[in-house]
Amino acid sequence: MNDPGVDPRLLEVLQHASNLQLFQLNSVIERMLADPRRIVQVRKDLHMGQTVRFMDWRDGRMRVGKIIAMKDTQLSVHEDGTRSSWTVPYTAVEPPAQGTAKPATAPEPPPAPRAGRNDFRCGEKVAFEDKHLNTVVGTIVRINQRTATIDPGDGMTWRVGFALLRHVVDI
């Protein structure tokens, strides 16, 4: 029994333990690993998209992948080499090296203010997309309460909501 990364002296001692002693040790270890303080200790240094090393419980080998989901007691990791996803407990993840800080997340810019009735005047040139996503350019001929009437110059008129309009600058 040669597990990679396990002290051979520890394995020797465990070989001489009785089944009951191994079961008791297993019970104690499971309780220790489920301790929320241990989970928080590992979780505080992790973030979505971070590359981490984690242990494959089947063969005891360390694998590398990116965090794709974080839950209360476990996280999901996408392994690049095999393109498979793993759900592992936080305690199976190797803590990041000291001094490795989380990337500062840039605050989201506030959404652009929506155009309203007061942003447009009769005679202004505007553009919008029709239902086929074709850009229509025309002149405002009338301002209504919620829409503007646009004349693109082809004999048709359009009633378009102000939020869908954008100003066109002639050069």
Chimera marker file (.cmm) of the C-alpha trace (Angstrom):
<marker_set name="trace">
<marker id="1" x="0.000" y="0.000" z="0.000" r="1" g="1" b="0" radius="0.5"/>
<marker id="2" x="1.987" y="2.983" z="-1.305" r="1" g="1" b="0" radius="0.5"/>
<marker id="3" x="-0.178" y="6.104" z="-1.376" r="1" g="1" b="0" radius="0.5"/>
<marker id="4" x="1.521" y="9.136" z="-2.931" r="1" g="1" b="0" radius="0.5"/>
<marker id="5" x="2.063" y="11.969" z="-0.487" r="1" g="1" b="0" radius="0.5"/>
<marker id="6" x="1.377" y="9.873" z="2.650" r="1" g="1" b="0" radius="0.5"/>
<marker id="7" x="4.120" y="9.414" z="5.247" r="1" g="1" b="0" radius="0.5"/>
<marker id="8" x="5.240" y="5.758" z="5.085" r="1" g="1" b="0" radius="0.5"/>
<marker id="9" x="5.677" y="5.681" z="8.908" r="1" g="1" b="0" radius="0.5"/>
<marker id="10" x="2.008" y="6.626" z="9.335" r="1" g="1" b="0" radius="0.5"/>
<marker id="11" x="0.977" y="3.859" z="6.946" r="1" g="1" b="0" radius="0.5"/>
<marker id="12" x="3.096" y="1.376" z="8.921" r="1" g="1" b="0" radius="0.5"/>
<marker id="13" x="1.349" y="2.310" z="12.184" r="1" g="1" b="0" radius="0.5"/>
<marker id="14" x="-2.079" y="2.086" z="10.549" r="1" g="1" b="0" radius="0.5"/>
<marker id="15" x="-1.277" y="-1.378" z="9.163" r="1" g="1" b="0" radius="0.5"/>
<marker id="16" x="-0.983" y="-2.677" z="12.740" r="1" g="1" b="0" radius="0.5"/>
<marker id="17" x="-4.252" y="-1.068" z="13.925" r="1" g="1" b="0" radius="0.5"/>
<marker id="18" x="-7.341" y="-3.217" z="14.413" r="1" g="1" b="0" radius="0.5"/>
<marker id="19" x="-10.457" y="-2.718" z="12.299" r="1" g="1" b="0" radius="0.5"/>
<marker id="20" x="-12.251" y="-1.134" z="15.244" r="1" g="1" b="0" radius="0.5"/>
<marker id="21" x="-9.373" y="1.298" z="15.821" r="1" g="1" b="0" radius="0.5"/>
<marker id="22" x="-9.389" y="2.251" z="12.124" r="1" g="1" b="0" radius="0.5"/>
<marker id="23" x="-13.161" y="2.762" z="12.248" r="1" g="1" b="0" radius="0.5"/>
<marker id="24" x="-12.861" y="4.960" z="15.365" r="1" g="1" b="0" radius="0.5"/>
<marker id="25" x="-10.064" y="6.963" z="13.728" r="1" g="1" b="0" radius="0.5"/>
<marker id="26" x="-12.151" y="7.343" z="10.566" r="1" g="1" b="0" radius="0.5"/>
<marker id="27" x="-15.109" y="8.639" z="12.630" r="1" g="1" b="0" radius="0.5"/>
<marker id="28" x="-12.926" y="11.206" z="14.414" r="1" g="1" b="0" radius="0.5"/>
<marker id="29" x="-11.342" y="12.368" z="11.132" r="1" g="1" b="0" radius="0.5"/>
<marker id="30" x="-14.754" y="12.764" z="9.425" r="1" g="1" b="0" radius="0.5"/>
<marker id="31" x="-16.015" y="14.917" z="12.318" r="1" g="1" b="0" radius="0.5"/>
<marker id="32" x="-12.870" y="17.047" z="12.193" r="1" g="1" b="0" radius="0.5"/>
<marker id="33" x="-13.145" y="17.549" z="8.431" r="1" g="1" b="0" radius="0.5"/>
<marker id="34" x="-16.809" y="18.534" z="8.746" r="1" g="1" b="0" radius="0.5"/>
<marker id="35" x="-15.949" y="21.244" z="11.299" r="1" g="1" b="0" radius="0.5"/>
<marker id="36" x="-17.249" y="24.562" z="9.881" r="1" g="1" b="0" radius="0.5"/>
<marker id="37" x="-14.117" y="26.366" z="11.091" r="1" g="1" b="0" radius="0.5"/>
<marker id="38" x="-11.950" y="24.197" z="8.826" r="1" g="1" b="0" radius="0.5"/>
<marker id="39" x="-14.272" y="24.818" z="5.883" r="1" g="1" b="0" radius="0.5"/>
<marker id="40" x="-14.247" y="28.589" z="6.453" r="1" g="1" b="0" radius="0.5"/>
<marker id="41" x="-10.455" y="28.537" z="6.793" r="1" g="1" b="0" radius="0.5"/>
<marker id="42" x="-10.116" y="27.100" z="3.280" r="1" g="1" b="0" radius="0.5"/>
<marker id="43" x="-13.093" y="28.889" z="1.717" r="1" g="1" b="0" radius="0.5"/>
<marker id="44" x="-12.022" y="32.423" z="2.660" r="1" g="1" b="0" radius="0.5"/>
<marker id="45" x="-9.074" y="32.243" z="0.254" r="1" g="1" b="0" radius="0.5"/>
<marker id="46" x="-11.018" y="30.814" z="-2.697" r="1" g="1" b="0" radius="0.5"/>
<marker id="47" x="-12.986" y="32.546" z="-5.449" r="1" g="1" b="0" radius="0.5"/>
<marker id="48" x="-14.840" y="31.631" z="-8.625" r="1" g="1" b="0" radius="0.5"/>
<marker id="49" x="-12.567" y="30.934" z="-11.586" r="1" g="1" b="0" radius="0.5"/>
<marker id="50" x="-9.517" y="30.320" z="-9.388" r="1" g="1" b="0" radius="0.5"/>
<marker id="51" x="-7.198" y="27.466" z="-10.334" r="1" g="1" b="0" radius="0.5"/>
<marker id="52" x="-6.745" y="25.069" z="-7.421" r="1" g="1" b="0" radius="0.5"/>
<marker id="53" x="-5.202" y="21.697" z="-6.635" r="1" g="1" b="0" radius="0.5"/>
<marker id="54" x="-7.550" y="19.111" z="-5.141" r="1" g="1" b="0" radius="0.5"/>
<marker id="55" x="-7.282" y="15.491" z="-4.135" r="1" g="1" b="0" radius="0.5"/>
<marker id="56" x="-8.948" y="12.731" z="-6.120" r="1" g="1" b="0" radius="0.5"/>
<marker id="57" x="-10.427" y="10.497" z="-3.386" r="1" g="1" b="0" radius="0.5"/>
<marker id="58" x="-10.308" y="7.463" z="-5.688" r="1" g="1" b="0" radius="0.5"/>
<marker id="59" x="-6.554" y="7.257" z="-6.125" r="1" g="1" b="0" radius="0.5"/>
<marker id="60" x="-5.157" y="9.892" z="-3.727" r="1" g="1" b="0" radius="0.5"/>
<marker id="61" x="-3.592" y="11.953" z="-6.524" r="1" g="1" b="0" radius="0.5"/>
<marker id="62" x="-3.671" y="15.716" z="-6.706" r="1" g="1" b="0" radius="0.5"/>
<marker id="63" x="-5.505" y="17.181" z="-9.685" r="1" g="1" b="0" radius="0.5"/>
<marker id="64" x="-5.757" y="20.744" z="-11.020" r="1" g="1" b="0" radius="0.5"/>
<marker id="65" x="-8.916" y="22.560" z="-12.030" r="1" g="1" b="0" radius="0.5"/>
<marker id="66" x="-10.861" y="25.825" z="-11.914" r="1" g="1" b="0" radius="0.5"/>
<marker id="67" x="-13.600" y="26.569" z="-9.402" r="1" g="1" b="0" radius="0.5"/>
<marker id="68" x="-16.969" y="26.782" z="-11.167" r="1" g="1" b="0" radius="0.5"/>
<marker id="69" x="-19.363" y="26.730" z="-8.170" r="1" g="1" b="0" radius="0.5"/>
<marker id="70" x="-19.117" y="27.233" z="-4.419" r="1" g="1" b="0" radius="0.5"/>
<marker id="71" x="-21.692" y="25.760" z="-2.037" r="1" g="1" b="0" radius="0.5"/>
<marker id="72" x="-21.883" y="25.484" z="1.765" r="1" g="1" b="0" radius="0.5"/>
<marker id="73" x="-19.707" y="22.422" z="2.338" r="1" g="1" b="0" radius="0.5"/>
<marker id="74" x="-18.348" y="21.623" z="-1.116" r="1" g="1" b="0" radius="0.5"/>
<marker id="75" x="-17.303" y="23.204" z="-4.362" r="1" g="1" b="0" radius="0.5"/>
<marker id="76" x="-17.402" y="22.204" z="-8.014" r="1" g="1" b="0" radius="0.5"/>
<marker id="77" x="-14.144" y="22.167" z="-9.932" r="1" g="1" b="0" radius="0.5"/>
<marker id="78" x="-13.693" y="21.800" z="-13.695" r="1" g="1" b="0" radius="0.5"/>
<marker id="79" x="-10.570" y="19.788" z="-14.449" r="1" g="1" b="0" radius="0.5"/>
<marker id="80" x="-8.959" y="21.090" z="-17.627" r="1" g="1" b="0" radius="0.5"/>
<marker id="81" x="-7.015" y="17.941" z="-18.539" r="1" g="1" b="0" radius="0.5"/>
<marker id="82" x="-9.984" y="15.573" z="-18.617" r="1" g="1" b="0" radius="0.5"/>
<marker id="83" x="-12.662" y="18.232" z="-19.136" r="1" g="1" b="0" radius="0.5"/>
<marker id="84" x="-14.659" y="16.738" z="-16.290" r="1" g="1" b="0" radius="0.5"/>
<marker id="85" x="-16.339" y="18.385" z="-13.330" r="1" g="1" b="0" radius="0.5"/>
<marker id="86" x="-15.762" y="17.333" z="-9.757" r="1" g="1" b="0" radius="0.5"/>
<marker id="87" x="-17.730" y="18.049" z="-6.608" r="1" g="1" b="0" radius="0.5"/>
<marker id="88" x="-15.271" y="17.984" z="-3.724" r="1" g="1" b="0" radius="0.5"/>
<marker id="89" x="-15.379" y="19.057" z="-0.083" r="1" g="1" b="0" radius="0.5"/>
<marker id="90" x="-13.466" y="22.229" z="0.749" r="1" g="1" b="0" radius="0.5"/>
<marker id="91" x="-11.102" y="20.170" z="2.887" r="1" g="1" b="0" radius="0.5"/>
<marker id="92" x="-9.934" y="18.259" z="-0.229" r="1" g="1" b="0" radius="0.5"/>
<marker id="93" x="-8.578" y="21.498" z="-1.726" r="1" g="1" b="0" radius="0.5"/>
<marker id="94" x="-4.987" y="22.514" z="-1.197" r="1" g="1" b="0" radius="0.5"/>
<marker id="95" x="-5.023" y="25.994" z="0.365" r="1" g="1" b="0" radius="0.5"/>
<marker id="96" x="-3.600" y="28.702" z="-1.924" r="1" g="1" b="0" radius="0.5"/>
<marker id="97" x="-0.029" y="29.797" z="-1.215" r="1" g="1" b="0" radius="0.5"/>
<marker id="98" x="0.295" y="32.524" z="1.406" r="1" g="1" b="0" radius="0.5"/>
<marker id="99" x="0.403" y="35.985" z="-0.110" r="1" g="1" b="0" radius="0.5"/>
<marker id="100" x="-1.810" y="34.980" z="-3.003" r="1" g="1" b="0" radius="0.5"/>
<marker id="101" x="-4.601" y="37.505" z="-2.730" r="1" g="1" b="0" radius="0.5"/>
<marker id="102" x="-8.011" y="37.385" z="-4.313" r="1" g="1" b="0" radius="0.5"/>
<marker id="103" x="-8.226" y="39.525" z="-7.418" r="1" g="1" b="0" radius="0.5"/>
<marker id="104" x="-9.921" y="42.800" z="-6.723" r="1" g="1" b="0" radius="0.5"/>
<marker id="105" x="-13.299" y="42.718" z="-8.375" r="1" g="1" b="0" radius="0.5"/>
<marker id="106" x="-13.985" y="45.908" z="-10.246" r="1" g="1" b="0" radius="0.5"/>
<marker id="107" x="-17.286" y="47.433" z="-9.236" r="1" g="1" b="0" radius="0.5"/>
<marker id="108" x="-19.911" y="47.132" z="-11.924" r="1" g="1" b="0" radius="0.5"/>
<marker id="109" x="-20.481" y="50.388" z="-13.722" r="1" g="1" b="0" radius="0.5"/>
<marker id="110" x="-23.933" y="51.810" z="-13.154" r="1" g="1" b="0" radius="0.5"/>
<marker id="111" x="-26.341" y="51.047" z="-15.982" r="1" g="1" b="0" radius="0.5"/>
<marker id="112" x="-26.595" y="53.720" z="-18.647" r="1" g="1" b="0" radius="0.5"/>
<marker id="113" x="-29.627" y="55.918" z="-18.081" r="1" g="1" b="0" radius="0.5"/>
<marker id="114" x="-32.517" y="55.022" z="-20.365" r="1" g="1" b="0" radius="0.5"/>
<marker id="115" x="-33.470" y="57.587" z="-22.930" r="1" g="1" b="0" radius="0.5"/>
<marker id="116" x="-36.744" y="59.322" z="-22.233" r="1" g="1" b="0" radius="0.5"/>
<marker id="117" x="-39.150" y="61.774" z="-23.810" r="1" g="1" b="0" radius="0.5"/>
<marker id="118" x="-37.145" y="64.808" z="-22.721" r="1" g="1" b="0" radius="0.5"/>
<marker id="119" x="-34.015" y="63.557" z="-24.537" r="1" g="1" b="0" radius="0.5"/>
<marker id="120" x="-35.510" y="64.019" z="-28.021" r="1" g="1" b="0" radius="0.5"/>
<marker id="121" x="-36.958" y="66.912" z="-30.090" r="1" g="1" b="0" radius="0.5"/>
<marker id="122" x="-38.880" y="67.116" z="-33.364" r="1" g="1" b="0" radius="0.5"/>
<marker id="123" x="-36.554" y="67.377" z="-36.358" r="1" g="1" b="0" radius="0.5"/>
<marker id="124" x="-33.698" y="65.408" z="-34.748" r="1" g="1" b="0" radius="0.5"/>
<marker id="125" x="-32.116" y="62.535" z="-36.656" r="1" g="1" b="0" radius="0.5"/>
<marker id="126" x="-32.344" y="59.202" z="-34.806" r="1" g="1" b="0" radius="0.5"/>
<marker id="127" x="-31.742" y="55.505" z="-35.435" r="1" g="1" b="0" radius="0.5"/>
<marker id="128" x="-33.277" y="52.266" z="-34.136" r="1" g="1" b="0" radius="0.5"/>
<marker id="129" x="-33.415" y="48.570" z="-35.034" r="1" g="1" b="0" radius="0.5"/>
<marker id="130" x="-36.590" y="47.120" z="-36.546" r="1" g="1" b="0" radius="0.5"/>
<marker id="131" x="-37.905" y="43.630" z="-35.726" r="1" g="1" b="0" radius="0.5"/>
<marker id="132" x="-35.474" y="42.112" z="-38.250" r="1" g="1" b="0" radius="0.5"/>
<marker id="133" x="-32.551" y="43.918" z="-36.566" r="1" g="1" b="0" radius="0.5"/>
<marker id="134" x="-32.073" y="46.232" z="-39.529" r="1" g="1" b="0" radius="0.5"/>
<marker id="135" x="-30.979" y="49.735" z="-38.596" r="1" g="1" b="0" radius="0.5"/>
<marker id="136" x="-33.514" y="52.377" z="-39.586" r="1" g="1" b="0" radius="0.5"/>
<marker id="137" x="-32.425" y="56.026" z="-39.656" r="1" g="1" b="0" radius="0.5"/>
<marker id="138" x="-35.003" y="58.791" z="-39.772" r="1" g="1" b="0" radius="0.5"/>
<marker id="139" x="-36.204" y="62.121" z="-38.463" r="1" g="1" b="0" radius="0.5"/>
<marker id="140" x="-38.547" y="62.637" z="-35.521" r="1" g="1" b="0" radius="0.5"/>
<marker id="141" x="-41.784" y="64.172" z="-36.825" r="1" g="1" b="0" radius="0.5"/>
<marker id="142" x="-43.862" y="63.909" z="-33.660" r="1" g="1" b="0" radius="0.5"/>
<marker id="143" x="-43.284" y="63.391" z="-29.932" r="1" g="1" b="0" radius="0.5"/>
<marker id="144" x="-45.997" y="61.368" z="-28.206" r="1" g="1" b="0" radius="0.5"/>
<marker id="145" x="-46.299" y="60.479" z="-24.502" r="1" g="1" b="0" radius="0.5"/>
<marker id="146" x="-44.393" y="57.161" z="-24.730" r="1" g="1" b="0" radius="0.5"/>
<marker id="147" x="-43.217" y="57.007" z="-28.358" r="1" g="1" b="0" radius="0.5"/>
<marker id="148" x="-41.811" y="59.138" z="-31.112" r="1" g="1" b="0" radius="0.5"/>
<marker id="149" x="-43.042" y="59.048" z="-34.687" r="1" g="1" b="0" radius="0.5"/>
<marker id="150" x="-40.090" y="58.568" z="-37.045" r="1" g="1" b="0" radius="0.5"/>
<marker id="151" x="-40.033" y="59.272" z="-40.793" r="1" g="1" b="0" radius="0.5"/>
<marker id="152" x="-37.154" y="57.445" z="-42.497" r="1" g="1" b="0" radius="0.5"/>
<marker id="153" x="-37.955" y="59.153" z="-45.821" r="1" g="1" b="0" radius="0.5"/>
<marker id="154" x="-39.209" y="56.047" z="-47.645" r="1" g="1" b="0" radius="0.5"/>
<marker id="155" x="-42.918" y="56.853" z="-47.326" r="1" g="1" b="0" radius="0.5"/>
<marker id="156" x="-43.396" y="54.867" z="-44.095" r="1" g="1" b="0" radius="0.5"/>
<marker id="157" x="-43.588" y="56.116" z="-40.529" r="1" g="1" b="0" radius="0.5"/>
<marker id="158" x="-42.640" y="54.287" z="-37.345" r="1" g="1" b="0" radius="0.5"/>
<marker id="159" x="-43.792" y="54.718" z="-33.758" r="1" g="1" b="0" radius="0.5"/>
<marker id="160" x="-40.825" y="53.797" z="-31.573" r="1" g="1" b="0" radius="0.5"/>
<marker id="161" x="-40.338" y="53.838" z="-27.796" r="1" g="1" b="0" radius="0.5"/>
<marker id="162" x="-37.769" y="56.362" z="-26.571" r="1" g="1" b="0" radius="0.5"/>
<marker id="163" x="-35.607" y="53.674" z="-24.942" r="1" g="1" b="0" radius="0.5"/>
<marker id="164" x="-35.035" y="52.099" z="-28.381" r="1" g="1" b="0" radius="0.5"/>
<marker id="165" x="-33.907" y="55.344" z="-30.031" r="1" g="1" b="0" radius="0.5"/>
<marker id="166" x="-30.397" y="56.687" z="-30.295" r="1" g="1" b="0" radius="0.5"/>
<marker id="167" x="-29.179" y="60.014" z="-31.630" r="1" g="1" b="0" radius="0.5"/>
<marker id="168" x="-27.443" y="60.138" z="-35.019" r="1" g="1" b="0" radius="0.5"/>
<marker id="169" x="-24.806" y="62.756" z="-35.711" r="1" g="1" b="0" radius="0.5"/>
<marker id="170" x="-24.412" y="63.890" z="-39.337" r="1" g="1" b="0" radius="0.5"/>
<marker id="171" x="-20.807" y="64.318" z="-40.428" r="1" g="1" b="0" radius="0.5"/>
<link id1="1" id2="2" r="1" g="1" b="0" radius="0.2"/>
<link id1="2" id2="3" r="1" g="1" b="0" radius="0.2"/>
<link id1="3" id2="4" r="1" g="1" b="0" radius="0.2"/>
<link id1="4" id2="5" r="1" g="1" b="0" radius="0.2"/>
<link id1="5" id2="6" r="1" g="1" b="0" radius="0.2"/>
<link id1="6" id2="7" r="1" g="1" b="0" radius="0.2"/>
<link id1="7" id2="8" r="1" g="1" b="0" radius="0.2"/>
<link id1="8" id2="9" r="1" g="1" b="0" radius="0.2"/>
<link id1="9" id2="10" r="1" g="1" b="0" radius="0.2"/>
<link id1="10" id2="11" r="1" g="1" b="0" radius="0.2"/>
<link id1="11" id2="12" r="1" g="1" b="0" radius="0.2"/>
<link id1="12" id2="13" r="1" g="1" b="0" radius="0.2"/>
<link id1="13" id2="14" r="1" g="1" b="0" radius="0.2"/>
<link id1="14" id2="15" r="1" g="1" b="0" radius="0.2"/>
<link id1="15" id2="16" r="1" g="1" b="0" radius="0.2"/>
<link id1="16" id2="17" r="1" g="1" b="0" radius="0.2"/>
<link id1="17" id2="18" r="1" g="1" b="0" radius="0.2"/>
<link id1="18" id2="19" r="1" g="1" b="0" radius="0.2"/>
<link id1="19" id2="20" r="1" g="1" b="0" radius="0.2"/>
<link id1="20" id2="21" r="1" g="1" b="0" radius="0.2"/>
<link id1="21" id2="22" r="1" g="1" b="0" radius="0.2"/>
<link id1="22" id2="23" r="1" g="1" b="0" radius="0.2"/>
<link id1="23" id2="24" r="1" g="1" b="0" radius="0.2"/>
<link id1="24" id2="25" r="1" g="1" b="0" radius="0.2"/>
<link id1="25" id2="26" r="1" g="1" b="0" radius="0.2"/>
<link id1="26" id2="27" r="1" g="1" b="0" radius="0.2"/>
<link id1="27" id2="28" r="1" g="1" b="0" radius="0.2"/>
<link id1="28" id2="29" r="1" g="1" b="0" radius="0.2"/>
<link id1="29" id2="30" r="1" g="1" b="0" radius="0.2"/>
<link id1="30" id2="31" r="1" g="1" b="0" radius="0.2"/>
<link id1="31" id2="32" r="1" g="1" b="0" radius="0.2"/>
<link id1="32" id2="33" r="1" g="1" b="0" radius="0.2"/>
<link id1="33" id2="34" r="1" g="1" b="0" radius="0.2"/>
<link id1="34" id2="35" r="1" g="1" b="0" radius="0.2"/>
<link id1="35" id2="36" r="1" g="1" b="0" radius="0.2"/>
<link id1="36" id2="37" r="1" g="1" b="0" radius="0.2"/>
<link id1="37" id2="38" r="1" g="1" b="0" radius="0.2"/>
<link id1="38" id2="39" r="1" g="1" b="0" radius="0.2"/>
<link id1="39" id2="40" r="1" g="1" b="0" radius="0.2"/>
<link id1="40" id2="41" r="1" g="1" b="0" radius="0.2"/>
<link id1="41" id2="42" r="1" g="1" b="0" radius="0.2"/>
<link id1="42" id2="43" r="1" g="1" b="0" radius="0.2"/>
<link id1="43" id2="44" r="1" g="1" b="0" radius="0.2"/>
<link id1="44" id2="45" r="1" g="1" b="0" radius="0.2"/>
<link id1="45" id2="46" r="1" g="1" b="0" radius="0.2"/>
<link id1="46" id2="47" r="1" g="1" b="0" radius="0.2"/>
<link id1="47" id2="48" r="1" g="1" b="0" radius="0.2"/>
<link id1="48" id2="49" r="1" g="1" b="0" radius="0.2"/>
<link id1="49" id2="50" r="1" g="1" b="0" radius="0.2"/>
<link id1="50" id2="51" r="1" g="1" b="0" radius="0.2"/>
<link id1="51" id2="52" r="1" g="1" b="0" radius="0.2"/>
<link id1="52" id2="53" r="1" g="1" b="0" radius="0.2"/>
<link id1="53" id2="54" r="1" g="1" b="0" radius="0.2"/>
<link id1="54" id2="55" r="1" g="1" b="0" radius="0.2"/>
<link id1="55" id2="56" r="1" g="1" b="0" radius="0.2"/>
<link id1="56" id2="57" r="1" g="1" b="0" radius="0.2"/>
<link id1="57" id2="58" r="1" g="1" b="0" radius="0.2"/>
<link id1="58" id2="59" r="1" g="1" b="0" radius="0.2"/>
<link id1="59" id2="60" r="1" g="1" b="0" radius="0.2"/>
<link id1="60" id2="61" r="1" g="1" b="0" radius="0.2"/>
<link id1="61" id2="62" r="1" g="1" b="0" radius="0.2"/>
<link id1="62" id2="63" r="1" g="1" b="0" radius="0.2"/>
<link id1="63" id2="64" r="1" g="1" b="0" radius="0.2"/>
<link id1="64" id2="65" r="1" g="1" b="0" radius="0.2"/>
<link id1="65" id2="66" r="1" g="1" b="0" radius="0.2"/>
<link id1="66" id2="67" r="1" g="1" b="0" radius="0.2"/>
<link id1="67" id2="68" r="1" g="1" b="0" radius="0.2"/>
<link id1="68" id2="69" r="1" g="1" b="0" radius="0.2"/>
<link id1="69" id2="70" r="1" g="1" b="0" radius="0.2"/>
<link id1="70" id2="71" r="1" g="1" b="0" radius="0.2"/>
<link id1="71" id2="72" r="1" g="1" b="0" radius="0.2"/>
<link id1="72" id2="73" r="1" g="1" b="0" radius="0.2"/>
<link id1="73" id2="74" r="1" g="1" b="0" radius="0.2"/>
<link id1="74" id2="75" r="1" g="1" b="0" radius="0.2"/>
<link id1="75" id2="76" r="1" g="1" b="0" radius="0.2"/>
<link id1="76" id2="77" r="1" g="1" b="0" radius="0.2"/>
<link id1="77" id2="78" r="1" g="1" b="0" radius="0.2"/>
<link id1="78" id2="79" r="1" g="1" b="0" radius="0.2"/>
<link id1="79" id2="80" r="1" g="1" b="0" radius="0.2"/>
<link id1="80" id2="81" r="1" g="1" b="0" radius="0.2"/>
<link id1="81" id2="82" r="1" g="1" b="0" radius="0.2"/>
<link id1="82" id2="83" r="1" g="1" b="0" radius="0.2"/>
<link id1="83" id2="84" r="1" g="1" b="0" radius="0.2"/>
<link id1="84" id2="85" r="1" g="1" b="0" radius="0.2"/>
<link id1="85" id2="86" r="1" g="1" b="0" radius="0.2"/>
<link id1="86" id2="87" r="1" g="1" b="0" radius="0.2"/>
<link id1="87" id2="88" r="1" g="1" b="0" radius="0.2"/>
<link id1="88" id2="89" r="1" g="1" b="0" radius="0.2"/>
<link id1="89" id2="90" r="1" g="1" b="0" radius="0.2"/>
<link id1="90" id2="91" r="1" g="1" b="0" radius="0.2"/>
<link id1="91" id2="92" r="1" g="1" b="0" radius="0.2"/>
<link id1="92" id2="93" r="1" g="1" b="0" radius="0.2"/>
<link id1="93" id2="94" r="1" g="1" b="0" radius="0.2"/>
<link id1="94" id2="95" r="1" g="1" b="0" radius="0.2"/>
<link id1="95" id2="96" r="1" g="1" b="0" radius="0.2"/>
<link id1="96" id2="97" r="1" g="1" b="0" radius="0.2"/>
<link id1="97" id2="98" r="1" g="1" b="0" radius="0.2"/>
<link id1="98" id2="99" r="1" g="1" b="0" radius="0.2"/>
<link id1="99" id2="100" r="1" g="1" b="0" radius="0.2"/>
<link id1="100" id2="101" r="1" g="1" b="0" radius="0.2"/>
<link id1="101" id2="102" r="1" g="1" b="0" radius="0.2"/>
<link id1="102" id2="103" r="1" g="1" b="0" radius="0.2"/>
<link id1="103" id2="104" r="1" g="1" b="0" radius="0.2"/>
<link id1="104" id2="105" r="1" g="1" b="0" radius="0.2"/>
<link id1="105" id2="106" r="1" g="1" b="0" radius="0.2"/>
<link id1="106" id2="107" r="1" g="1" b="0" radius="0.2"/>
<link id1="107" id2="108" r="1" g="1" b="0" radius="0.2"/>
<link id1="108" id2="109" r="1" g="1" b="0" radius="0.2"/>
<link id1="109" id2="110" r="1" g="1" b="0" radius="0.2"/>
<link id1="110" id2="111" r="1" g="1" b="0" radius="0.2"/>
<link id1="111" id2="112" r="1" g="1" b="0" radius="0.2"/>
<link id1="112" id2="113" r="1" g="1" b="0" radius="0.2"/>
<link id1="113" id2="114" r="1" g="1" b="0" radius="0.2"/>
<link id1="114" id2="115" r="1" g="1" b="0" radius="0.2"/>
<link id1="115" id2="116" r="1" g="1" b="0" radius="0.2"/>
<link id1="116" id2="117" r="1" g="1" b="0" radius="0.2"/>
<link id1="117" id2="118" r="1" g="1" b="0" radius="0.2"/>
<link id1="118" id2="119" r="1" g="1" b="0" radius="0.2"/>
<link id1="119" id2="120" r="1" g="1" b="0" radius="0.2"/>
<link id1="120" id2="121" r="1" g="1" b="0" radius="0.2"/>
<link id1="121" id2="122" r="1" g="1" b="0" radius="0.2"/>
<link id1="122" id2="123" r="1" g="1" b="0" radius="0.2"/>
<link id1="123" id2="124" r="1" g="1" b="0" radius="0.2"/>
<link id1="124" id2="125" r="1" g="1" b="0" radius="0.2"/>
<link id1="125" id2="126" r="1" g="1" b="0" radius="0.2"/>
<link id1="126" id2="127" r="1" g="1" b="0" radius="0.2"/>
<link id1="127" id2="128" r="1" g="1" b="0" radius="0.2"/>
<link id1="128" id2="129" r="1" g="1" b="0" radius="0.2"/>
<link id1="129" id2="130" r="1" g="1" b="0" radius="0.2"/>
<link id1="130" id2="131" r="1" g="1" b="0" radius="0.2"/>
<link id1="131" id2="132" r="1" g="1" b="0" radius="0.2"/>
<link id1="132" id2="133" r="1" g="1" b="0" radius="0.2"/>
<link id1="133" id2="134" r="1" g="1" b="0" radius="0.2"/>
<link id1="134" id2="135" r="1" g="1" b="0" radius="0.2"/>
<link id1="135" id2="136" r="1" g="1" b="0" radius="0.2"/>
<link id1="136" id2="137" r="1" g="1" b="0" radius="0.2"/>
<link id1="137" id2="138" r="1" g="1" b="0" radius="0.2"/>
<link id1="138" id2="139" r="1" g="1" b="0" radius="0.2"/>
<link id1="139" id2="140" r="1" g="1" b="0" radius="0.2"/>
<link id1="140" id2="141" r="1" g="1" b="0" radius="0.2"/>
<link id1="141" id2="142" r="1" g="1" b="0" radius="0.2"/>
<link id1="142" id2="143" r="1" g="1" b="0" radius="0.2"/>
<link id1="143" id2="144" r="1" g="1" b="0" radius="0.2"/>
<link id1="144" id2="145" r="1" g="1" b="0" radius="0.2"/>
<link id1="145" id2="146" r="1" g="1" b="0" radius="0.2"/>
<link id1="146" id2="147" r="1" g="1" b="0" radius="0.2"/>
<link id1="147" id2="148" r="1" g="1" b="0" radius="0.2"/>
<link id1="148" id2="149" r="1" g="1" b="0" radius="0.2"/>
<link id1="149" id2="150" r="1" g="1" b="0" radius="0.2"/>
<link id1="150" id2="151" r="1" g="1" b="0" radius="0.2"/>
<link id1="151" id2="152" r="1" g="1" b="0" radius="0.2"/>
<link id1="152" id2="153" r="1" g="1" b="0" radius="0.2"/>
<link id1="153" id2="154" r="1" g="1" b="0" radius="0.2"/>
<link id1="154" id2="155" r="1" g="1" b="0" radius="0.2"/>
<link id1="155" id2="156" r="1" g="1" b="0" radius="0.2"/>
<link id1="156" id2="157" r="1" g="1" b="0" radius="0.2"/>
<link id1="157" id2="158" r="1" g="1" b="0" radius="0.2"/>
<link id1="158" id2="159" r="1" g="1" b="0" radius="0.2"/>
<link id1="159" id2="160" r="1" g="1" b="0" radius="0.2"/>
<link id1="160" id2="161" r="1" g="1" b="0" radius="0.2"/>
<link id1="161" id2="162" r="1" g="1" b="0" radius="0.2"/>
<link id1="162" id2="163" r="1" g="1" b="0" radius="0.2"/>
<link id1="163" id2="164" r="1" g="1" b="0" radius="0.2"/>
<link id1="164" id2="165" r="1" g="1" b="0" radius="0.2"/>
<link id1="165" id2="166" r="1" g="1" b="0" radius="0.2"/>
<link id1="166" id2="167" r="1" g="1" b="0" radius="0.2"/>
<link id1="167" id2="168" r="1" g="1" b="0" radius="0.2"/>
<link id1="168" id2="169" r="1" g="1" b="0" radius="0.2"/>
<link id1="169" id2="170" r="1" g="1" b="0" radius="0.2"/>
<link id1="170" id2="171" r="1" g="1" b="0" radius="0.2"/>
</marker_set>
